[in-house]
Amino acid sequence: MKDILDMHMHTLMSGHAYSTLSEMIAAGRKKGLELIGITEHTPSMPGTCHEIYFHNFKVINRHPDNIELMMGAEVNIMDFQGNLDVSEETLKKLDYAIASLHDLCIEPGSLQDNTAALLKAIANPYINIIGHPDNGYYPVDFVAVAQAAHEHHVLLELNNSSYAPTSGRIGSRENALEMLKQCQKYHTSIIMDSDAHIDGDVGNHQYSQELLQQANFPEELIINTSVDKFKNYLNLKL
């Protein structure tokens, strides 16, 4: 399967990552990617950048030497009503946005609470991807999530770092298989992302690809195969 984009990664600006923007771009080029996306954590994550960081993307070259760059953010879902930790003004500055549940920002609730948080985020017109929705720390109803993601043209993420042996996201592999089952049933598209926090992980989708093969997931529902496919998906939210 063609795999030419990676839209979830962090630089030094996130506070707990270890490579620069230039190093991440160079790594993406070396891996043969056509499109990469930088998604720093938004301000509620300890150690990350101020919200003003996301207001000056105009200075960044988006086509640096045979690779395309998009600038987004990994936005924190702050409560079970799906409220986010950045303003609408900031969301408008982004090329795209990932919304995620992080234990440093919100304690897990019941299955119904966690599901409600994701459904509200999915319905937000500025959200394009739900980050690591299969984290077992936040159990959710994958039937409801897959249906809503399909309806609102939001991608559900296979987050490669979640499936690594060192990951602290419990039950992610098992949950991912259930999520993929429901995505296939409701024709919900997914995206593989590395969630790279260092340049060596850029474009690393090894574990995600193994899960897709195990689930016999249809290629037409995988966004990583085409830059235009990803961009067209973003446009469906406009």
N, C-alpha and C positions, 0 to 999 in steps of 0.2 A: 504494500500500500504506500502510495505517495504521502509523505509527511513533511511539509515545507514551511510550517509556521509554529510559533510558540509565543503565546500571548500573556503569560503570567510569569513575571520574574522581578527580582528586586536588586537594587544596587546598594552601595554604601548609605545612601540617603534614608533607607528604611531603618537603619540603626543596628540591625542584627544580621546584615548581609556583608559580603566581603570583597566585592568587585565594583569597579567604576562603570559608568555608562559606556565609555569607550571600550572597556574590556568585554562587556556583555555583547556589544555590537560586533566586535572582532570574533568572539566565540560563535555567534550566530552565523557569521559569514563563513567561518571555517567549517561549520557543520553543514553548510550548503542550504541553509534556510533562506527563504525569499522574503519573509516578513517576521518581525519580532515585535513584542510589546513590553514596555516597562510599566510596572504597576506597583509603585511604592505604596506602603501602608499609609492610611490616612491618620489624622492626629491622635485618635484615642489609643492607638498602639504605642506603648512606651518606647521612647527613643527615636521615633520616626520624625519626619520633617513637618514643618508648619504648613498650614493650609495654603499659604501664599506660594509655596513651591509649585503648586498645580496651576498657577495663574500666569506663568511665564514660558510656556512651552513654545511660544513663537520664535524663540532664539535657537531652537534645536533643529539641525538639519535632518529632515525626515528621509532622505535618500543618500545615506553615506556609503558610497562605493559598492554598488551592486547588491544592496540589501535595503529593504524598506523598514522604517521604524515608525511605530505608533506609540503615543504616550497616553497611558490611562492611569488607573488607580485601583488598588484593592481597598474597597470601602468597607467599614465595619458596620454590621447590623447591631444596633444598640439595645433593642427591646423587642418584645413579641408583637409589637405593632409595625415592625419593619422600618422604624426610623433609623436614619443613617447619621454618621458623625461629620458630614460635610454639608455645606449649603448648596442650594440649587445653583447659585452663581458658580460655584466650583465645579459642580457636575457638568455644567454647560461648557466648561473649558476643556473637558477631557475628550479624547478620541473615542473612548469606550470605558466602561466601568464594570469591575467584578465586585460583587457583594458577597461577604463571607461572615460566618459566625466564628469568633475567636474567644477562647476562654479568658483572655486578659481583658476583654471588653464586655462580655455578657455571660452570666452563668447559665448553664443548660436548664431548660424547663422540661415539662412533660412532652411526650410525643406531639400532643395537640399544640402546645405552646411553640415548640421549635418549628413545626410545620407552618403555623400561622406566620411566624417571622419570615420564613422563606417565601411563602405565598405573597406576602405584602411586598417584599423586595422584588420578586418576579414581576409584580404588577407595576412597579415604578418605571416610568418611561425612560429613565436614564440608565437603567441596569441592563447589561447585555449578557453577563455570565454569572452563574452562581458558583462560587469557589468551594471546592471540596465538600459538596453536599452529602457525601457518604461517610463523614466523620461520625463514628458511633458514639462519641461524646454528646452529640446532638441528634438523637433518634428522630426520624421524620417519616411521614407517610409518602413513600415514593410514588404511589399511584397519583395522589393529589399533586405532588411536585411535578411529575412528568407531564400530567395533563395541563397544568398551569403554564409550564415552560413552553409547551407546544403552542398554546393559545396566545401567549404574549411574545413569542419569538425570542426567547431567552435560552442560551446554551447552558447545559449542565456539564460540569467539568469532571474529567478524569484527571486528578491531580497526582502526577507521578510520585511526588515526594511522600504522599500519604501511604503508598504501598511499599515503600522501602523498609527493610528490616529495622532500621533505626527510627522509624516514624512513631510518634506518640499518639497518632489518631487511631483510636481503637476500632477494630471491626471494619476497617475501610474496605478491604478486599471483598469480604462477604457482602457488605452493603452495596459495593459497586456492582456486583453481579445482579443483585436484585434491582438496582436502579437501571441497569442496562436492559433487563428484562422488560421493565415498564416503559422505558424509552422506545424500545422496539415495538411494543404494543401500541403506543400512542403516537408513533412517528416523531419522536422528540429528538432533535439533533444534539450531539455532544461535541466537546472539544477536548483534546489532550493537551495538557500544559505541564511544564516541568516544575513550576514554582521554584525556579532556580534562585538560590541565595549566594551563588558563587559561579564564576564563568564556566567552570568545568561541567556544570549541570545543564547549561543552556541546550535546549533541543533534546534532552534526555526523556524519552517517553517509553522506555523499555518495559516497565511494569504495566503501564497502561495498555500497551500493545498486546501484552500477554493476556490481559483480562478481556480485551476485545476478541481475541482469537478463541479464548475459552467460552465466551458467550455467543460466538458465531454471529457477531454484531454486523449489520449491513453497512457496507462502505458508504452508501449514499447518505447515511445519517452522521457521518464523521466529517467535521468541518476542515480538518487539517490538510485535506488533499488539494485545496485550491485557495489562493489569496482572494480571488473574485468571489468565491463561495462565502468566505468569511465576511468580506465587505458588503456583499448583498444581504447577508443575514443582519448585519448592523443596520442597514438601510430599512429593513422591515419595521424597526422600532421608531422610525422618524414619522 
